[in-house]
Each structure stands twice: as structure tokens, then as C-alpha cells.
Amino acid sequence: MNQMNSPLIRVGVFYDGNYFLKISDYYYFQHERKARISLEGLHEFIRHQVAEEEDVDVRLAQVTTAHFFRGRLSATEARDKDRLFHDRLLDDILMNLGVCTHYMPLKTRDGRLQEKGIDVWLSLEALEMALHKTLDVVVLIAGDSDYVPLIRKLNTVGTRVMLLNWDFKYEDFKGETRVTRASQHLLEQATYPVAMHAVIDRGLQEQDEVVENMFVTQSEPAAFAPSTNGFNYAGATASTPPAAGAAGAATPAAAAAAAGAPRVVRTSGPTAAGPVGTVGISTIKNLKNGFGFVIMPPNNLFFSYADLSEGDFNDLREGDWVEFTVGRNHRDEDCARNVRKVAAPNLTGDEDVDYEPAAVGQALSATL
């Protein structure tokens, strides 16, 4: 049969945003690929997968609509937690790819931010799109059994469902075991369940071009800030920000100096960090799964991949010298922001100091 005479296969992609961003985090920090998932590359993979399952030429499998659902902080909360930039960057990425965004405010219950109602909203939107845009295949990127009624309803209107799901386990920076696995009931209801962890591992081993293109190949900013409530932002496909010293860019030290902030951290006061906005230099104590600590006795400063102002978190090593700005996290604790790797400082003068970060901070403060 001449496949070009076959009808177009209209595909709608629906993201459970929190689920997808956890997946992208896994490939960036845990998997040997050490790269984020590219949404553009993922959509191309979906076209090929749908074409294979529907037995049509890939040119006839087209993503005609895509929707991204997740909870989000209010503008005031995002500002207070230094997240406005990260939220805006996520919006830019999705907007440039033509993905329609759907956000619901995160609700605080029992002292924790919780995402409520996203699954219902996604289900209603997917069913409406399937009916009004006569989608042939709905691709669901989710793993929760709450989506089982959606799949059943889509089946009644003649829309096939492809479920992209992942199965993996790892140990997080706290030493706790994290497991991501799709509901078995959900897998049983889907027309085309796709075990993405197996497809990706096999494709990377065989150097499959479509699978290789599912990952970002260039360095990118730490776009999506993690938080202890589990709503991690990750998975961007953005360009690298201007390098330090480039036109329109400024290092944390230059910005702090322009604002009149102290140039280096002091070792006096309740902690060695100094007031918020102070720019310091020290070494990295340890790194694990996207998190680390900057040595600053007596309270070492926590930072995450989202706190990097330039470079790639996976390029950092324990013992590296970094420059940072003292900040405060959502628990009102000292932390390191705007972290960037720098050369080891050259001490001048007659200072008799051990080559330790705290001592370097004192010596530098005396010479600058």
C-alpha cells in the first residue's frame, strides 16, 4: 500500500510535569548519560514510535498538540525563594516548542507544598482534545494509576493511548532509596505501553540516532531549582548563559562589588558566611546527586545544581575552588548561591596561613 495515501495520524502529547521533570533529573544526575532530556528530541522519538506502532510512514505521524501540567509557586513565594527566573525559563522552553502550559497553585498542607488536582485537569483536557481535535493517539507521560479512568474513556471514543513510562531506582543525596515505577494497572490499560528505560539504554548502546537526539548535547544553565517538597525543576533544553565577563554578563563578585557588598566572606559572627549578599570563595566538600557543600566552618553551606551561575554541575569535583554569594534558603538557613568554579586564589603578602578556605577568607579580607 502507498503509505502516503494513508490518513494523517494526529498525535497529542500530555505531560504530568512533575513526573517528567523527575525523569529528566534522573538522566542528568544518576544515569551514565549525564544529560537532560530534550523535549524536541522526545517529540521526534514519539513520532517514530507512533509510526511504528500504527504501521505508517513517519511523515504521517505528527504531533498536533502538546500540553504540560504541573503545580507552581505563587509569584510572591517564587520571589522569596529565588525561583522566578527558573519558572520563567521553563515557560520560555515550553513556549518555544509550542507546548501549552497548564499551572495550578501549590497548596500548603501540614507544612508542605502539595500538588492537587493536576491529574484531573490533565484528564479533562486530554479527553476534550481527543474529541474536538479528533486525536488518533494520545501520548501520556505519567505513571500514576489516577490516569486509568482517562485511558478507559479515551478507548471508548476510539483514541489509542501510548504510555511512556520509566522504571528505575537510585539512592539520593540523603542516602534514601528513590523508586520511580509506573502503575501496573496503568500499563495494562494502555494501547501502546513503552518501557522508556529499556528503549533508551538499548538505543544508546546501539547508537540509535533518534534515541541519541532525545538528550541535550550542549551545556545548559541549571535552570530548575530543587526543593525539599519534591517539586524539582529540571529537564531544560536551553542555551548556555553568557560566560563570565561577556557583554551583558557579570560575575557574582562584580555584581556584589557594584552593589557595595563585601568582597569576601568574613570568619567572624555566628557563622563564617557573613551577611546575605556577601561574596565568598572556598572549596567544595562533597558532591552527590546534584547537591553539595561549600566548606565554611562552622556551618558548611549547602548548594544544588540550580545554584550554579555558570558551567555544568557534573563538571564539578570535590576540592574545586568556587566563588559564591551567601544566601538564605526556604528554611531561613545560610546557603551558597551563584556558585561558579574559579582558580585557586594566589595569596600575597606575608600572611602565615594554612591553605584552608576559612584561612584564605581571612587573608583575602585583609589584602583586598
N, C-alpha and C positions, 0 to 999 in steps of 0.2 A: 504494500500500500504506500502511496506517496504521502509521507507524513506531513508535508507542507499543506496538504488539503485537509488535514485534521483540524478540529476546532482548537482555539487557544485554551490552555489550561490556566485559569486565573487563580493565583495563589495569594492568600492573606497570611501575614506573619504576626503573631501576637506574643509579646514578651511579658512574662512575670519578671519585672525589672530586678527585684531583689535576688531572685533565683539566678538570673543570668549574670548579674554582677559578681555573685559568689563564684560562679563558674570561671569567669574571666580572672578573678583573683587567684584561683587555684592554678591556672596555667601560667600566670605571671610569677608566682612565688613558690609553688610546690612542684609543678611538673618540670621535667628536664628541658622543655621547650623554652621556658623563661620568657614568654611573650604574651601579650594580651590578645584577646580575640578581636578581630576586625569585623565590625558589623557588615561592611561592604563585602568582605570575603565570605562571611557566613551566608549572606543572601545569595551569593553566586553558588555556593555549595548547595543551598536549598533548591535552587533552580535545577541543578544537575540531579539531585536526589529525587525530586518530584518527577522529572522527565524519565528517569529510570523506572520508577515505580508505576508511572502511568503509561509507559511504553510509547513515548512521543519524542520528537526531536527537541533538544534543549531550548531551541529558539521559540518553541511553543509553550514553554513553561515560564511564565512571567509573574514576578511579584507585583501585584497591582495595588496593594495596600499593606502598611505595616504600622503597628501600634505598640507603644511601650507604656507599661503601667507600674507605678510604684508610689510609696509614701514619701513625703518630703517635709522638711522642717519649714516653719513659717519664716518669713523674711527676717523678723527680729531675732529669732533663735539662730538662724543661719549666720547672721551678722555677729552675734555674740560668740558663736562657736567657730568663727573664721571659715565659714563654709559657702558664702555667697559666690565666690569665684568658682568653686568646684561645681556648684549647681548650675551656674551659667555655662561653664564649659561643657557639661553633659548635654545641656539643651542645644548648644551650638553643634555638637557632633550629631545628635539625632536629627536636628533640623536640616543640616547639610545633606543627610542621607534620605530625607523625605519621610522620616518616621514620625508619626503623630504621637505626641506625648500626652499622657493622662496622669495627673498627680492628685493624690489625696493627702490632706494634712495628717502628719503623725500625731497620735494621741498619747498622752502620758497617763499610764495606769500603773499603780503600785510603784511609782517612782521610775518607771521605764517607758521609753518611747515604743509604741506598738503600731503596727501597720494593720488596719482593719478595713474590710470592705473591698480591697483590691481585687480579690478573686471574683466577687460578684460583679463588679464593674467590668472586668475583662470579659467575663462570660456573656454579659448582656451585649457588650459592644461587638464581640465576635459573632454572636448569633444574628445581630442586626446587619452586620456587614455581609454575612453569608447570604442573607435573604435579599437585601437590597442591591448588593453588588454581584449577586449570584456567583459567589466564590466556589470553585470546584474543589480546592484543597485548602484547609486551614492548617497552618503550621503553628503548633503550640510549643513554646519554650517554657516549660514548667515541670514541676514534679509532684505537686500536691494533689491528693485524692479529691480535694474540693472541686476539681475541674471535671470529675467524672460525669455529673449531670450535663455539663456543656457538651461533652463528646457525644453523649447519648442523644441530645437534642439535635446536634448537627447531623448525626446519622439519619434522623427521621426526615430531614429536608434534603437528603442526598449529597451532603458535603462530606468528603473524606477528610480524615484528620491524621496529620503526620505529627508525631510527638518526638521532639528532640530531647533526649534525656541523658544524664550522666550518672555514673556510679563510681565513687572514689572515696578514699579515707586517708586522713593525714593527721599529724599532731601539730597543734597550733603553738604560738609562742609561749603560752602558759603551760604547755605540756599536756593539754587536754585533747582527747581524740575527737576529731570532727568527721562526720559522715554525711555525704550527700548521695541520696538514692531516691529514684522516682518510685511513687506508689505502684505496687504490683497491680492493683485494681485499675489504675490509670493506664498502665501498659496494656492490659488485656482489652481495654475498650478502644484503643487507638487503631485506626486502619493500618497505618504505617509507623510502628514504633522503631525509632532509630537509636541504637546504643552509641552515642557520640564518643564516649571514651574509647571504645574499641575501634570505631571508624577512624578517629584521629590518630591513635597510636599506630594502627596499621598503615594509614596514609603517610605519616611522617617517616616510617621505616622504609616504605616503598618510594618515597619522594614524589608522592602524588601532587601535581601542581595545584589542583583545586583545594586539597587539604592544606598545603603549604600556605596558600593565599588566605586562609582563614585566620592567620595571625599577623599582627602588626610587625613589620620588618624594620621600622625606623625607631630611633629613640623618641620617647614622648614624655611629657610632663607628668608628674604624679598628680593626676587630675582629680582623683576621687578619694576624699578623706575617710578613713575608717573611724568607727566609733564602737564603744563597748556595748551598744544595744543591738549590734548585729546588722545594722543597715550600712553596709560597706559600699562605697562608691568605687567602682573600678571598671576597666574594660574600655577605655577610650581609644580612639584611633585618631589622635590629634597630632599636629606637628610639634616639633621641639620648640620651646620658647626661645626668645633671643638670648644668646650667650652673654655671659657676664662681660660688661664693657661694650656691648653692641649698642648701636644707636637706639635710644628709647629704653634701654635696659639699665638697671642699676643693681649692684650687689647689695646684700643686706648691710654691709659695712658702710657703703656710700650713702645708702638711704638713711641709715641711722645717724651718720655724721651730719647730713643735711638737716635732719630734724633736731639736731642738738643732743642726741642720745649719747651715753657713754660709749667709748670706742671699744673697750674690752671689759670682760667681766671682772668684778672685784671678788675677793675671797672673804670680805667682811660681811656681817649681817647674819640673819637667821639661816640663810643658805649661801652657798658660794655663787649662786646665779646672779644676784643683784636684781634691780627692779625690772619690770616688764619693759621691753624695748632695748635693753642692754644687748650689745653685740659681743659675743664671746668666741673663743677659739679653744678647742680641746680635741681629744681623740675619742674614737668610738670604742666602747667597752665590749659590747656584744651585739650580734645581729641574728634575727631569726624570724622567718615567715613575714617579712615586711615591717618588722619593728626593731627597734634598737635603743641603746642608751648612750648618751654622751657623758664622759667622765667629768664630774663636777662635784667633788666631795663637799659636804657630807651627803648630799642628795643628788645622785646622778639623774640626768634629765632624759626623760622618755621622748622618743620621736618615732614617727612612722613614715612610710614611703610617701604619704601625702604632704609631709612637711619639707620635702626637698624643693629647693628653689631652682635647681638645675641638675642635669645629669640623670642617671638611672640608678635606682636603689640597688639593683643586682650587681652594679659595678663597685659598690662599697665593700670594704673589708674591715675586720676588726683591727684596731690600731691606726686606721686612717685619721689624719687630721681634718677637722671640719670647722667651718665658721657657722655660727648660728645666731639667732635672735631669741632672747628669753621671752617666753610667752606663758599664758595660763590656759589650761585645758578646762573641759566642762566640769571637772571636779574641783576647780579652783586650786590646782596644783601647778607648780613650775614645770615647764616642758620646753623643748627646743623647737623653734620654728625656723623657716627659711634656711634649712640646713644645706650646705654645699661643701664639697670636698676642696681642700686647699693644700698647698705645700706646707711642709713643716716649717714653723717660724724660725728665723735666724735671730738669736739673742745678741744684743750688742752691749757694750759697756763692761763693767767689772762685776756684773751680778754673779753671785755664787749660789746657783740654784741647781736642784736636781732637775732632770729632764722630765718633769711630770706636769700634766696640764694645769693643776692648781698653781704650781710654782711659776709656770710660764705666764699665767694670767697676772700674777703679782708683778713679775718682772716687766712685762709689757706695759702694764698700767703705770709703771714708774718711768718708762722711757718714752711714752707717747704723749 
